[in-house]
Amino acid sequence: MHNLSGNTPANCFLGTDREVLRQKLVHLKDRVEPERRAGVVYKIPCRSCTKVYIDQTGRTLEHRLKEHRRALVSRDVSLSVVAQHVVDEGHDIDWSSATVIDGHPKFPPKVCTGSMAHQIPRQPNE
């Protein structure tokens, strides 16, 4: 197959870089931000102490945060350890610092149960 000028095939200039170029140009799906992915491990820090809540969910972080907030508003501590921490300790949760730690679209069955634990500060050389 030749290009219109009769020279070599139009894709010959790609050479061995063809796959690299393909990776750069072809994106079948838009990337999804971690907070919008389902099946994640996430953490929610307490603003008032060094404790952080770490858990796993099959839903998105955004959806799970709404559930934690709803439990807090209704004071139903059976639905959320985060809500229980706020009610028991009178602390404030740092919702804006909640982040996804890890995630995978085919996440294994729940391997951790959520709990509030003290966050260990990182050492300067880590």
N, C-alpha and C positions, 0 to 999 in steps of 0.2 A: 504494500500500500504506500503510495507516494503522496506528498503534499501537492498543492496546485502548481508549484514551480517546477515539478518534475524531479526534485532532488530526493534525498533519502527520506525514509518514513518520518512522519511528523514527531513521533515519540522517541526517536533514536537519541536525541540530545539528552534524554534523561539518564541513559546508561545505568550504572549500578545504583544511582541515587533515586531510582524510580520509586522504590518502596518508601524511602524517606520522604520524598515529595508527596506521595500518596497519603502518608500519615499526617502530613502538615495540612493537606487540602481537604481530605475526606473525613468528615465527622458525622457519623450516622445519628448520633444523639447529642443533644446539648448536655454539658456537664451539670450535675445537680449539686448544689451547695450541701455540705454535710448536714446542716440543720434541717434540710428538707428531705433527707434520705430516711427511708424506713429501715428498721433493724440496726439500731446503734447502741453503743455504750456511751453514756453521757455523765457529766458531773455538774452539780449545782453548788456553788459555794455559799456559805453563810457570811453575811457582811459583818456580823457582830462577834464572831469567834473564828477559830481556825478550822472548824469542821467543814467538810464537803460531803455532799450526797452523791454517791456513784451507783448507777443502776443500768440495766439493759432494758430496751423496749423494742417491740416489733413495729411500733408506730414511729412517726417522725418526732424529733425533739420538740418541735413547735407544738405538736398535738399533745405530747406528754406534759409539757410545761403548763398548758392550759388546764390539764387535769389536776396538776399539783395546785395551781392557783385556785381552781374551783373548790378543791377540798379545803383549802385554807379559808376561803370566804365562807363556806358552809360550816367550818370548824369540825369537819368530819375527819378526825385523825386516823380513822381506820383505813382511809383511802390513800394516805400519803405520809410517809415518814418525814418528809419536809414540813408538811403542815403540823405534824406532831412536834417537831423540833421548835417551830415558831410558837406554838401554843404552850408547850412545857417550859421553854426557856425565855420566851418573850423577845426572841431575836428577830433580826431582819434578814431576809434572803436576798442575795445579789443576783436577781434574775437576769440582768443584762450580761453577766459573766458566765452564764450556763453555756457549756460547750460540748460538742461531740468529741469523745476520746478516740473511738474506733467504730467501725461499722463495715458491714458486708451485706450485699443484697440477699445472700443465702445464709444468714446468720444461724448458728446452731441453736438448739433449744436453750432456754435461759440458763446461763452458767453462774450468774451472781444474783443475790437478792439485795435489794437496795438498803443501805443503812448510812447513817451519818457517822463519819469518822474524822479524826483530826488529820489535817493535811500536814505532811512532813515537809518542812521547808527544804529547798534544794541547797546543797552546799555550793560555794563559789566555784569549785573545780569540776562540777558535773556538767 
